[in-house]
Amino acid sequence: MAVTGFFTDSTLCIGCKACEVACKEWNDVPDDGFRWSGLSYDNTLALGHSTWRHVKFVEHDASIGSGGNAPDLMTWQFSSDVCKHCENAGCLEACPTGSIVRTEFGSVYVQPDICNGCGYCVVTCPFGVIDRRPDDGRAFKCTFCYDRQKVGLEPACAKACPTGSILFGDLDALEKAADHRIAQLHAAGMADATIYNPKSSSVGGTHAFFLVRGDPKTYNLPPDPVVPTTLLKPGWNAVAVGAAAMAIGSLLAFALCGRPSPAASRHPLPQAGEGLSRERPKGRVRGA
């Protein structure tokens, strides 16, 4: 079975949000509340339990050769964000019930009927993707349209994209297509175009990677995502050092406390029966 992936070319995205709508329709994802955010015409704002695809609006000052119609106009860049389906997935490693599994396509899939709502996956995702629904507490995220893939169909978001910004297919083939695309853009003078796929980080690469312009952080893509379980070894090492220090300190305390001081050796304490009580004064006994 081929390992599949997403390649999102942000230079081709027009911000139409067709991918968001298609994802919601196919997967029956609930609405986000229909609230007007006032933030650059982006009302979904971020990925979450009710947003599995999110088109981010990135605003920049227009500059020659970097987009925009004139230097005095603001320019937009768009990017359709999604779960990264990490090679080393923190959510999968943290799940205590086996609800999160790796599929035959290489994607990370949450089984909602097994999820107990503990939330460990939420805090271990380095990209802040997975989220719990407030009504029942279960965790949800992009399924990579696992049901569609099993019958030979591409995910709904890639099917609905009108510009080819979201490409789906064999992961190795997509990486080759990304290399060809970045070389094409650099040859055309778009020197700030880069590929975001953090293979050198503890995530070990993603099955959903991006072509963006400028700093990936403006697209909510961290430069060095960290899987929290990689911190277990140094954490346990610190615990071991602390425990050893406490044990040594306790032994030293007992050893020092058990040794008599010089003053005590010169004036030993009286033994039992040797004048432990003071002699009562002679005279009339009270009450006699």
PyMOL commands that set and color helices and strands:
alter all, ss='L'
color gray80, all
select helices_A, chain A and resi 10-12+18-27+90-94+120-124+146-150+156-160+171-187+216-219+228-257+262-266
alter helices_A, ss='H'
color red, helices_A
select strands_A, chain A and resi 4-9+53-61+74-82+100-102+108-110+131-132+139-140+166-170+193-196+208-213
alter strands_A, ss='S'
color yellow, strands_A
deselect
rebuild
show_as cartoon
